[in-house]
């Protein structure tokens, strides 16, 4: 992008010729106006001046907010650049976004296909769907196993890479099979981020994510979003948001937009470090079941390489026992023992402590932060040594 870009009234974030870092920095910004801020502050309003008929974009705070609008534009420019008719809606959390798609698109008698190795809350979602008379089928992410249970489905839910096992499925292949059978496809893009893959470009109907994680990257915001290509389907998602009131606060939306400006910087650093961490852990005899889609030789690498531009910041592995895993976590100096992932500060946890994931007791989910890679690798290897006894 040349130096004069953005001074002709165009919104720079929509320029498809710009690099991803440039788009992230400029995404969603309003047209420049003299004496106005480049990113307007959050709009705190439950209601707006509304004389006469209730027309126009902003009427009541549960429906729309100018701060959401800029954030939704920003996310849309990253998730679906150049996709005509694509729309993004933001939510109070990732689960609010997930629920909005499932409960707005499915009816009693429909069939939904979910991964059986996905996010820990999906079994809760399954139970709720079943109480509404919706049949739920499940299959693992790896090996495109969901293909085998697609017949008669109304909606296919894909999570790739899966959390926490980091399996990957072929989005294009599953989308083509689902669409042939008349099913919609939603992809949970939380772990990859739109800089890792763009599901709508791979044919999906919805890209859904928790913005709580790497999109905002600082561990201080709960947020979710849905990007979709079909106006009717997205109108149903919008109606669901209005009904349940699952809306983000304006401060959270503003902070999220502010944070997206550094997304490429954070993602590139964290992805590069995650690969170095995986390479170091691969050499340790006490580490088994090591997974990172960007690691050559990983079971998912071949598929991931075809559809992903970046592989994420999460590495998973298993230590010999629960006690060893607990000692390892306690011995870490730079890594916080905490749940969630994608933040600038590295975190790790023994996932089995929650009881909802089918993982060994010694299974560790490690989220690589923005620390110096040499320091982080040294801390991990040192903790393995200190936890050996």
C-alpha positions as a Markdown table, in Angstrom:
| # | Residue | x | y | z |
|---|---|---|---|---|
| 1 | Unk | 0.0 | 0.0 | 0.0 |
| 2 | Unk | 1.5 | 3.4 | -1.0 |
| 3 | Unk | 1.8 | 6.4 | 1.3 |
| 4 | Unk | -1.3 | 8.1 | 0.0 |
| 5 | Unk | -3.6 | 5.2 | 0.8 |
| 6 | Unk | -6.5 | 6.1 | 3.0 |
| 7 | Unk | -6.5 | 9.8 | 2.1 |
| 8 | Unk | -9.0 | 9.5 | -0.7 |
| 9 | Unk | -11.9 | 8.6 | 1.5 |
| 10 | Unk | -11.4 | 4.8 | 1.0 |
| 11 | Unk | -11.4 | 2.5 | 4.0 |
| 12 | Unk | -7.9 | 1.1 | 3.9 |
| 13 | Unk | -8.8 | -2.2 | 5.6 |
| 14 | Unk | -10.9 | -3.2 | 2.6 |
| 15 | Unk | -7.9 | -3.1 | 0.2 |
| 16 | Unk | -7.3 | -6.7 | -0.9 |
| 17 | Unk | -3.8 | -5.8 | -2.2 |
| 18 | Unk | -2.6 | -4.9 | 1.3 |
| 19 | Unk | -0.8 | -7.4 | 3.5 |
| 20 | Unk | -2.4 | -9.0 | 6.5 |
| 21 | Unk | -0.5 | -6.9 | 8.9 |
| 22 | Unk | -1.6 | -3.7 | 7.2 |
| 23 | Unk | -5.2 | -4.9 | 7.1 |
| 24 | Unk | -5.1 | -5.8 | 10.8 |
| 25 | Unk | -3.7 | -2.4 | 11.7 |
| 26 | Unk | -6.3 | -0.6 | 9.6 |
| 27 | Unk | -9.3 | -2.9 | 9.9 |
| 28 | Unk | -12.6 | -1.3 | 10.6 |
| 29 | Unk | -11.3 | 2.2 | 11.0 |
| 30 | Unk | -13.7 | 4.9 | 9.9 |
| 31 | Unk | -12.9 | 7.3 | 7.1 |
| 32 | Unk | -10.5 | 10.0 | 8.3 |
| 33 | Unk | -12.1 | 13.2 | 9.5 |
| 34 | Unk | -10.1 | 16.2 | 10.6 |
| 35 | Unk | -9.9 | 16.6 | 14.4 |
| 36 | Unk | -11.6 | 13.2 | 14.9 |
| 37 | Unk | -9.7 | 10.2 | 16.5 |
| 38 | Unk | -8.5 | 7.5 | 14.2 |
| 39 | Unk | -10.3 | 4.9 | 16.4 |
| 40 | Unk | -13.3 | 6.6 | 18.1 |
| 41 | Unk | -13.8 | 5.8 | 21.8 |
| 42 | Unk | -16.4 | 3.4 | 23.1 |
| 43 | Unk | -20.0 | 4.6 | 22.8 |
| 44 | Unk | -21.8 | 4.0 | 26.1 |
| 45 | Unk | -25.5 | 4.3 | 25.3 |
| 46 | Unk | -28.6 | 2.3 | 26.1 |
| 47 | Unk | -30.7 | 4.5 | 23.9 |
| 48 | Unk | -30.2 | 7.1 | 21.2 |
| 49 | Unk | -32.1 | 10.2 | 20.1 |
| 50 | Unk | -35.0 | 8.8 | 18.0 |
| 51 | Unk | -37.7 | 11.3 | 17.0 |
| 52 | Unk | -40.4 | 10.2 | 14.6 |
| 53 | Unk | -40.4 | 6.7 | 13.0 |
| 54 | Unk | -37.7 | 4.3 | 14.4 |
| 55 | Unk | -35.5 | 4.3 | 11.3 |
| 56 | Unk | -31.7 | 4.3 | 11.0 |
| 57 | Unk | -28.9 | 2.1 | 12.3 |
| 58 | Unk | -29.0 | 3.0 | 16.0 |
| 59 | Unk | -32.2 | 2.9 | 18.0 |
| 60 | Unk | -31.6 | 0.8 | 21.2 |
| 61 | Unk | -28.5 | -0.5 | 22.8 |
| 62 | Unk | -29.4 | -4.2 | 22.6 |
| 63 | Unk | -29.8 | -4.0 | 18.8 |
| 64 | Unk | -26.8 | -2.0 | 17.6 |
| 65 | Unk | -23.9 | 0.2 | 18.9 |
| 66 | Unk | -21.4 | 2.2 | 16.8 |
| 67 | Unk | -18.5 | 0.6 | 18.7 |
| 68 | Unk | -19.8 | -2.9 | 17.7 |
| 69 | Unk | -20.1 | -1.7 | 14.1 |
| 70 | Unk | -16.5 | -0.8 | 13.8 |
| 71 | Unk | -15.4 | -4.0 | 15.4 |
| 72 | Unk | -17.7 | -6.1 | 13.2 |
| 73 | Unk | -16.3 | -4.4 | 10.2 |
| 74 | Unk | -12.7 | -5.0 | 11.3 |
| 75 | Unk | -13.3 | -8.7 | 12.0 |
| 76 | Unk | -15.2 | -9.1 | 8.6 |
| 77 | Unk | -12.2 | -7.6 | 6.8 |
| 78 | Unk | -10.0 | -10.3 | 8.3 |
| 79 | Unk | -12.4 | -13.2 | 8.1 |
| 80 | Unk | -13.9 | -12.6 | 4.7 |
| 81 | Unk | -12.0 | -10.0 | 2.7 |
| 82 | Unk | -13.5 | -9.5 | -0.7 |
| 83 | Unk | -16.5 | -11.8 | 0.0 |
| 84 | Unk | -19.6 | -10.0 | -1.2 |
| 85 | Unk | -22.5 | -10.0 | 1.3 |
| 86 | Unk | -20.5 | -11.4 | 4.2 |
| 87 | Unk | -21.6 | -10.1 | 7.6 |
| 88 | Unk | -20.1 | -10.2 | 11.0 |
| 89 | Unk | -21.9 | -10.0 | 14.4 |
| 90 | Unk | -20.2 | -9.8 | 17.8 |
| 91 | Unk | -21.3 | -11.4 | 21.0 |
| 92 | Unk | -20.7 | -11.4 | 24.7 |
| 93 | Unk | -18.6 | -14.6 | 24.6 |
| 94 | Unk | -17.5 | -17.4 | 22.3 |
| 95 | Unk | -20.2 | -19.6 | 23.7 |
| 96 | Unk | -22.8 | -17.0 | 22.9 |
| 97 | Unk | -21.6 | -16.9 | 19.3 |
| 98 | Unk | -21.7 | -20.8 | 19.1 |
| 99 | Unk | -25.1 | -21.0 | 20.6 |
| 100 | Unk | -26.5 | -18.3 | 18.3 |
| 101 | Unk | -25.6 | -20.3 | 15.2 |
| 102 | Unk | -26.8 | -23.7 | 16.5 |
| 103 | Unk | -30.1 | -22.5 | 18.1 |
| 104 | Unk | -31.0 | -20.1 | 15.2 |
| 105 | Unk | -30.4 | -22.6 | 12.4 |
| 106 | Unk | -31.8 | -25.8 | 13.9 |
| 107 | Unk | -35.4 | -26.9 | 14.6 |
| 108 | Unk | -37.0 | -29.9 | 16.2 |
| 109 | Unk | -36.5 | -32.9 | 14.0 |
| 110 | Unk | -33.3 | -31.6 | 12.5 |
| 111 | Unk | -29.9 | -33.4 | 12.7 |
| 112 | Unk | -26.7 | -31.7 | 13.8 |
| 113 | Unk | -23.2 | -33.2 | 13.5 |
| 114 | Unk | -20.7 | -32.1 | 16.1 |
| 115 | Unk | -17.1 | -33.2 | 16.8 |
| 116 | Unk | -16.8 | -35.5 | 19.8 |
| 117 | Unk | -13.3 | -34.2 | 20.5 |
| 118 | Unk | -14.1 | -30.5 | 20.4 |
| 119 | Unk | -14.4 | -27.7 | 23.0 |
| 120 | Unk | -15.4 | -28.9 | 26.5 |
| 121 | Unk | -18.8 | -27.1 | 26.5 |
| 122 | Unk | -20.0 | -28.9 | 23.4 |
| 123 | Unk | -21.5 | -31.8 | 25.4 |
| 124 | Unk | -23.6 | -29.3 | 27.3 |
| 125 | Unk | -24.8 | -27.9 | 24.0 |
| 126 | Unk | -25.6 | -31.3 | 22.7 |
| 127 | Unk | -27.7 | -32.1 | 25.8 |
| 128 | Unk | -29.6 | -28.8 | 25.3 |
| 129 | Unk | -30.2 | -29.4 | 21.6 |
| 130 | Unk | -31.5 | -32.9 | 22.3 |
| 131 | Unk | -34.1 | -31.5 | 24.8 |
| 132 | Unk | -35.4 | -29.5 | 21.9 |
| 133 | Unk | -35.9 | -32.6 | 19.8 |
| 134 | Unk | -32.8 | -32.2 | 17.6 |
| 135 | Unk | -30.8 | -35.3 | 16.9 |
| 136 | Unk | -27.1 | -34.9 | 17.5 |
| 137 | Unk | -24.4 | -37.2 | 15.9 |
| 138 | Unk | -20.8 | -37.0 | 16.8 |
| 139 | Unk | -17.5 | -38.1 | 15.2 |
| 140 | Unk | -13.8 | -37.3 | 15.7 |
| 141 | Unk | -12.1 | -34.4 | 13.9 |
| 142 | Unk | -9.2 | -36.5 | 12.6 |
| 143 | Unk | -9.5 | -38.4 | 9.4 |
| 144 | Unk | -12.5 | -36.4 | 8.3 |
| 145 | Unk | -14.6 | -38.9 | 10.3 |
| 146 | Unk | -17.6 | -36.6 | 10.3 |
| 147 | Unk | -18.2 | -37.6 | 6.6 |
| 148 | Unk | -19.6 | -40.9 | 7.8 |
| 149 | Unk | -22.5 | -39.3 | 9.7 |
| 150 | Unk | -23.6 | -36.5 | 7.4 |
| 151 | Unk | -26.6 | -38.1 | 5.7 |
| 152 | Unk | -29.7 | -36.3 | 6.6 |
| 153 | Unk | -27.9 | -33.6 | 8.6 |
| 154 | Unk | -29.1 | -30.0 | 8.6 |
| 155 | Unk | -25.9 | -28.5 | 10.1 |
| 156 | Unk | -22.3 | -29.7 | 10.3 |
| 157 | Unk | -20.1 | -28.2 | 13.1 |
| 158 | Unk | -16.4 | -28.4 | 12.5 |
| 159 | Unk | -13.6 | -27.5 | 14.9 |
| 160 | Unk | -10.2 | -27.4 | 13.3 |
| 161 | Unk | -7.7 | -27.5 | 14.8 |
| 162 | Unk | -9.6 | -29.2 | 17.6 |
| 163 | Unk | -9.3 | -28.1 | 21.2 |
| 164 | Unk | -7.4 | -29.5 | 23.0 |
| 165 | Unk | -6.2 | -32.5 | 20.8 |
| 166 | Unk | -5.2 | -30.4 | 17.8 |
| 167 | Unk | -6.5 | -32.7 | 15.1 |
| 168 | Unk | -7.3 | -31.1 | 11.7 |
| 169 | Unk | -9.9 | -32.0 | 9.1 |
| 170 | Unk | -10.1 | -31.1 | 5.5 |
| 171 | Unk | -12.6 | -28.2 | 5.5 |
| 172 | Unk | -13.1 | -28.1 | 1.7 |
| 173 | Unk | -13.8 | -31.8 | 1.5 |
| 174 | Unk | -16.3 | -31.7 | 4.4 |
| 175 | Unk | -18.0 | -28.6 | 3.1 |
| 176 | Unk | -18.5 | -30.1 | -0.4 |
| 177 | Unk | -19.9 | -33.3 | 1.1 |
| 178 | Unk | -22.2 | -31.4 | 3.5 |
| 179 | Unk | -23.5 | -29.0 | 0.8 |
| 180 | Unk | -24.2 | -31.9 | -1.5 |
| 181 | Unk | -26.4 | -33.3 | 1.2 |
| 182 | Unk | -28.1 | -30.0 | 1.8 |
| 183 | Unk | -26.4 | -29.2 | 5.1 |
| 184 | Unk | -25.0 | -25.9 | 6.4 |
| 185 | Unk | -21.4 | -25.8 | 7.7 |
| 186 | Unk | -20.1 | -23.8 | 10.6 |
| 187 | Unk | -16.3 | -23.8 | 11.4 |
| 188 | Unk | -15.0 | -22.9 | 14.9 |
| 189 | Unk | -12.0 | -20.8 | 13.9 |
| 190 | Unk | -10.9 | -19.9 | 17.4 |
| 191 | Unk | -7.6 | -21.7 | 17.5 |
| 192 | Unk | -6.5 | -20.8 | 13.9 |
| 193 | Unk | -7.7 | -17.1 | 13.9 |
| 194 | Unk | -8.5 | -15.5 | 10.5 |
| 195 | Unk | -4.8 | -15.1 | 10.0 |
| 196 | Unk | -4.4 | -18.9 | 10.1 |
| 197 | Unk | -7.3 | -19.8 | 7.9 |
| 198 | Unk | -10.5 | -18.3 | 6.5 |
| 199 | Unk | -13.3 | -20.8 | 6.5 |
| 200 | Unk | -15.6 | -18.9 | 4.2 |
| 201 | Unk | -13.0 | -18.9 | 1.5 |
| 202 | Unk | -12.9 | -22.7 | 2.0 |
| 203 | Unk | -16.7 | -22.9 | 1.4 |
| 204 | Unk | -18.1 | -22.8 | 4.9 |
| 205 | Unk | -21.3 | -20.9 | 5.6 |
| 206 | Unk | -20.2 | -19.6 | 9.0 |
| 207 | Unk | -16.9 | -18.9 | 10.7 |
| 208 | Unk | -17.4 | -18.7 | 14.5 |
| 209 | Unk | -14.9 | -17.9 | 17.1 |
| 210 | Unk | -14.2 | -16.9 | 20.7 |
| 211 | Unk | -12.5 | -13.5 | 20.5 |
| 212 | Unk | -11.5 | -14.1 | 24.1 |
| 213 | Unk | -8.5 | -16.0 | 22.8 |
| 214 | Unk | -5.8 | -15.1 | 20.4 |
| 215 | Unk | -7.9 | -12.5 | 18.4 |
| 216 | Unk | -7.7 | -10.1 | 21.3 |
| 217 | Unk | -4.7 | -11.7 | 22.9 |
| 218 | Unk | -4.5 | -10.2 | 26.3 |
| 219 | Unk | -6.7 | -12.4 | 28.5 |
| 220 | Unk | -8.8 | -9.4 | 29.6 |
| 221 | Unk | -11.9 | -9.6 | 27.3 |
| 222 | Unk | -14.8 | -12.1 | 26.9 |
| 223 | Unk | -16.0 | -11.9 | 23.3 |
| 224 | Unk | -17.3 | -14.0 | 20.4 |
| 225 | Unk | -18.3 | -13.4 | 16.8 |
| 226 | Unk | -20.0 | -15.0 | 13.8 |
| 227 | Unk | -19.2 | -14.2 | 10.2 |
| 228 | Unk | -21.6 | -15.6 | 7.6 |
| 229 | Unk | -22.2 | -15.3 | 3.9 |
| 230 | Unk | -26.0 | -15.8 | 3.7 |
| 231 | Unk | -28.2 | -12.8 | 4.5 |
| 232 | Unk | -31.2 | -14.9 | 5.6 |
| 233 | Unk | -29.1 | -17.2 | 7.9 |
| 234 | Unk | -27.3 | -14.2 | 9.4 |
| 235 | Unk | -30.6 | -12.4 | 10.0 |
| 236 | Unk | -31.6 | -15.4 | 12.1 |
| 237 | Unk | -28.4 | -15.2 | 14.0 |
| 238 | Unk | -29.0 | -11.5 | 14.6 |
| 239 | Unk | -32.5 | -12.2 | 15.8 |
| 240 | Unk | -31.2 | -14.8 | 18.2 |
| 241 | Unk | -28.7 | -12.2 | 19.6 |
| 242 | Unk | -31.6 | -9.8 | 20.1 |
| 243 | Unk | -33.8 | -12.3 | 21.8 |
| 244 | Unk | -31.2 | -13.6 | 24.3 |
| 245 | Unk | -29.4 | -10.3 | 24.7 |
| 246 | Unk | -26.0 | -11.9 | 24.3 |
| 247 | Unk | -24.3 | -8.6 | 23.5 |
| 248 | Unk | -20.8 | -7.3 | 24.3 |
| 249 | Unk | -20.2 | -4.2 | 26.3 |
| 250 | Unk | -18.9 | -1.2 | 24.4 |
| 251 | Unk | -15.7 | -1.1 | 26.4 |
| 252 | Unk | -15.0 | -4.8 | 25.6 |
| 253 | Unk | -15.8 | -4.1 | 21.9 |
| 254 | Unk | -13.4 | -1.1 | 21.8 |
| 255 | Unk | -10.6 | -3.0 | 23.6 |
| 256 | Unk | -11.0 | -5.9 | 21.1 |
| 257 | Unk | -10.8 | -3.5 | 18.1 |
| 258 | Unk | -7.7 | -1.9 | 19.7 |
| 259 | Unk | -6.1 | -5.3 | 20.2 |
| 260 | Unk | -6.7 | -6.5 | 16.6 |
| 261 | Unk | -4.2 | -4.0 | 15.4 |
| 262 | Unk | -1.4 | -6.1 | 16.8 |
| 263 | Unk | -2.9 | -9.4 | 15.7 |
| 264 | Unk | -0.3 | -10.2 | 13.0 |
| 265 | Unk | 2.6 | -9.3 | 15.2 |
| 266 | Unk | 1.4 | -11.5 | 18.0 |
| 267 | Unk | 0.4 | -14.4 | 15.8 |
| 268 | Unk | 3.6 | -14.5 | 13.9 |
| 269 | Unk | 5.7 | -14.4 | 17.1 |
| 270 | Unk | 3.6 | -17.0 | 18.9 |
| 271 | Unk | 3.4 | -19.4 | 15.9 |
| 272 | Unk | 7.2 | -19.2 | 15.4 |
| 273 | Unk | 7.8 | -19.9 | 19.0 |
| 274 | Unk | 5.3 | -22.7 | 19.2 |
| 275 | Unk | 7.1 | -24.5 | 16.5 |
| 276 | Unk | 10.4 | -24.1 | 18.4 |
| 277 | Unk | 8.7 | -25.4 | 21.5 |
| 278 | Unk | 7.3 | -28.4 | 19.7 |
| 279 | Unk | 10.7 | -29.2 | 18.2 |
| 280 | Unk | 12.4 | -29.0 | 21.6 |
| 281 | Unk | 9.7 | -31.2 | 23.3 |
| 282 | Unk | 10.0 | -33.8 | 20.5 |
| 283 | Unk | 13.4 | -34.6 | 21.8 |
| 284 | Unk | 12.3 | -35.3 | 25.4 |
| 285 | Unk | 11.8 | -39.0 | 26.3 |
| 286 | Unk | 9.2 | -38.3 | 28.9 |
| 287 | Unk | 7.0 | -36.4 | 26.4 |
| 288 | Unk | 4.5 | -38.5 | 24.4 |
| 289 | Unk | 1.5 | -37.7 | 22.2 |
| 290 | Unk | 3.1 | -34.4 | 21.1 |
| 291 | Unk | 0.8 | -32.5 | 18.8 |
| 292 | Unk | 1.3 | -29.3 | 16.8 |
| 293 | Unk | -0.1 | -29.0 | 13.3 |
| 294 | Unk | 2.8 | -26.9 | 12.1 |
| 295 | Unk | 5.4 | -29.6 | 13.0 |
| 296 | Unk | 6.5 | -31.8 | 10.1 |
| 297 | Unk | 5.6 | -35.3 | 11.0 |
| 298 | Unk | 2.5 | -34.4 | 13.0 |
| 299 | Unk | -0.5 | -36.5 | 11.9 |
| 300 | Unk | -2.4 | -33.3 | 10.9 |
| 301 | Unk | 0.5 | -31.5 | 9.2 |
| 302 | Unk | -0.3 | -32.6 | 5.6 |
| 303 | Unk | -3.9 | -31.4 | 5.7 |
| 304 | Unk | -3.1 | -28.3 | 7.8 |
| 305 | Unk | -0.4 | -27.3 | 5.3 |
| 306 | Unk | -3.0 | -27.3 | 2.5 |
| 307 | Unk | -5.5 | -25.1 | 4.2 |
| 308 | Unk | -3.8 | -23.1 | 6.9 |
| 309 | Unk | -1.4 | -20.1 | 6.5 |
| 310 | Unk | -0.4 | -20.2 | 10.2 |
| 311 | Unk | -0.8 | -23.1 | 12.6 |
| 312 | Unk | -1.7 | -21.6 | 15.9 |
| 313 | Unk | 0.0 | -21.0 | 19.3 |
| 314 | Unk | -1.2 | -24.2 | 21.1 |
| 315 | Unk | 1.0 | -27.2 | 21.6 |
| 316 | Unk | -0.3 | -30.3 | 23.4 |
| 317 | Unk | 1.6 | -33.3 | 24.9 |
| 318 | Unk | 1.3 | -35.9 | 27.6 |
| 319 | Unk | 3.6 | -36.5 | 30.6 |
| 320 | Unk | 3.8 | -40.0 | 32.3 |
| 321 | Unk | 1.3 | -39.3 | 35.1 |
| 322 | Unk | -0.9 | -36.7 | 36.8 |
| 323 | Unk | 1.7 | -36.2 | 39.5 |
| 324 | Unk | 4.4 | -35.6 | 37.0 |
| 325 | Unk | 2.2 | -33.1 | 35.1 |
| 326 | Unk | 1.4 | -31.2 | 38.3 |
| 327 | Unk | 5.1 | -31.1 | 39.3 |
| 328 | Unk | 5.9 | -29.8 | 35.8 |
| 329 | Unk | 3.4 | -27.0 | 36.0 |
| 330 | Unk | 4.5 | -26.0 | 39.5 |
| 331 | Unk | 8.1 | -25.9 | 38.3 |
| 332 | Unk | 7.5 | -23.4 | 35.4 |
| 333 | Unk | 8.7 | -19.9 | 36.0 |
| 334 | Unk | 7.4 | -18.0 | 32.8 |
| 335 | Unk | 4.2 | -20.0 | 32.2 |
| 336 | Unk | 1.1 | -19.4 | 34.2 |
| 337 | Unk | -1.0 | -22.3 | 35.3 |
| 338 | Unk | -4.3 | -21.1 | 33.8 |
| 339 | Unk | -7.0 | -22.1 | 31.4 |
| 340 | Unk | -7.8 | -20.5 | 28.0 |
| 341 | Unk | -5.1 | -19.8 | 25.4 |
| 342 | Unk | -3.9 | -17.3 | 22.9 |
| 343 | Unk | -2.6 | -14.6 | 25.3 |
| 344 | Unk | 0.7 | -12.8 | 25.1 |
| 345 | Unk | 1.7 | -14.5 | 28.4 |
| 346 | Unk | 2.2 | -18.2 | 28.1 |
| 347 | Unk | -0.2 | -20.5 | 29.9 |
| 348 | Unk | -0.5 | -24.2 | 30.5 |
| 349 | Unk | -2.8 | -26.5 | 32.3 |
| 350 | Unk | -3.5 | -30.2 | 32.9 |
| 351 | Unk | -6.7 | -30.5 | 31.0 |
| 352 | Unk | -7.9 | -33.6 | 32.8 |
| 353 | Unk | -8.6 | -31.5 | 35.9 |
| 354 | Unk | -11.8 | -30.3 | 34.4 |
| 355 | Unk | -13.1 | -33.8 | 33.7 |
| 356 | Unk | -14.7 | -32.9 | 30.4 |
| 357 | Unk | -12.0 | -33.9 | 27.9 |
| 358 | Unk | -11.1 | -37.4 | 26.9 |
| 359 | Unk | -7.4 | -37.0 | 27.6 |
| 360 | Unk | -4.9 | -38.8 | 29.7 |
| 361 | Unk | -4.3 | -37.6 | 33.3 |
| 362 | Unk | -0.9 | -36.2 | 32.3 |
| 363 | Unk | -2.1 | -34.3 | 29.2 |
| 364 | Unk | -0.9 | -30.7 | 29.0 |
| 365 | Unk | -2.3 | -28.0 | 26.8 |
| 366 | Unk | 0.4 | -25.3 | 26.4 |
| 367 | Unk | -0.5 | -21.9 | 25.0 |
| 368 | Unk | 2.7 | -20.1 | 23.7 |
| 369 | Unk | 2.9 | -16.4 | 24.5 |
| 370 | Unk | 5.1 | -13.6 | 23.2 |
| 371 | Unk | 8.1 | -14.2 | 25.5 |
| 372 | Unk | 11.5 | -14.6 | 23.9 |
| 373 | Unk | 11.5 | -18.1 | 22.4 |
| 374 | Unk | 14.9 | -19.0 | 24.0 |
| 375 | Unk | 13.7 | -18.1 | 27.4 |
| 376 | Unk | 10.4 | -20.0 | 27.0 |
| 377 | Unk | 12.1 | -23.2 | 25.7 |
| 378 | Unk | 14.7 | -23.0 | 28.5 |
| 379 | Unk | 11.9 | -22.7 | 31.1 |
| 380 | Unk | 10.0 | -25.6 | 29.7 |
| 381 | Unk | 13.0 | -27.9 | 29.5 |
| 382 | Unk | 14.1 | -26.7 | 33.0 |
| 383 | Unk | 10.7 | -27.6 | 34.4 |
| 384 | Unk | 10.9 | -31.0 | 32.9 |
| 385 | Unk | 14.2 | -31.6 | 34.6 |
| 386 | Unk | 13.0 | -30.2 | 37.9 |
| 387 | Unk | 9.8 | -32.3 | 37.9 |
| 388 | Unk | 11.6 | -35.6 | 37.1 |
| 389 | Unk | 11.8 | -36.8 | 40.8 |
